[in-house]
Amino acid sequence: MSNESKKKKWSQDVTENSDALDLEQGIFKSKDPAKIAHSLKRSAETSDRRKSSPFRSAMSMLTFYINRAGAGLSKKQRHVLEEAKVELRKDFGRQPK
C-alpha cells in the first residue's frame, strides 16, 4: 500500500470515526452549508468526549475535512464547505470574518 493511500485511509478514518464527535453519515457531501453547520453544531454540543469548546471542535472537524480532502474536492463542494464555516459561526453567535 502506498503512502498516499495510507494517508487517505487515515484521514477518512478520522472523519468517519472521530474520537471527539459523532458525525452524521455523509454530512460533508451535503450541498447545503446550513445543514452541515447545524449537524456539526449538534454533534459538538452533544459530545462528552471533545477536548475543547463545541465551536472549536466543530470548526476544527470542518477545517480538517477541507484540508484532508484537498484536491479531491470540486470547486463547488469546497465553496459549500467554506460557506458552512460562515453558517457555523452564525450558529454559535460568532461574527463571520
N, C-alpha and C positions, 0 to 999 in steps of 0.2 A: 504494500500500500504506500502510495507516495505521500510526502509531507503535506501536499496541498489537500489531498482527500482526507487525511487525518485531521487537518485544521478545520475543514468544512464539517466533518463529523463532530469534532469537539464543540464548535460554536453552535451547531444545530442542537446538540445535546443540551447545552446551557440554556438556549431559548425554550426548548421543549420541556426540560426538567429543572428549571430554575430552583435553586435551593431556598430562595427568598420569596418568590411569588408563584402562585398557581395561576398560570396564564390560560386564557380561553383558547381552545384549539383553533389554529389558523388565524388568529386575530391580526397578525401583521400582514396578511394578504387582503384584508378588507379594503374597500375603495372609499370608505367613509372615515375621515380623520376624527370626527367626534366620537364615533363608535369605538375606535381604537383607544382614544383618550379615556373614555368612560370605563372601558374594560380594564385598562391598566390601573386607573384610579381605584376601582372596586377591588382588584386583586391586591394592590398595595395596602389598602386600608384594612382588608380582612386578614392579611398575612400576620402570623405571630412569629415568623422566622426572619423577617427582614432586620437589617442591622442599622438602618438609618430611617429618616422620616419617610412617610408614604410618598410624598412628592419626589424626593431624591431617588427612592427605589424605582418608582415608575419611570421617571425620566432616564435614569441610568439604563434600565432594561430597553427602552425605546432607542436610545443612542447606541447601545451595544448592538442591537439588531441592525440598525442602519449601517454602522461601521463594519460589521461582520458580513453582511450581505453584499456590501461594496458594489463591485462592477456587475454583480448578478441582478441588481435591481434595475427595472426600467426607469426612465426619467419620470414617467407618470406616477409609478408607485413610490419612488423616492420623494416626489413632491407631496403625495398623500401623507407619507410618514413625517415629513418636515412640518406639514400643517397639523398633524396630530400633536406635535410638540407645542404648538400655539394653543391648541384646544386643551391640552393637559395643563398648561399654565393657567388658562382661564378657569378650568375645573377646580384648581387649587387656590384660586384667588390671587394668583401671581400676575404681575404685569408682563405682558408679552414684550419681547425685545424688539 
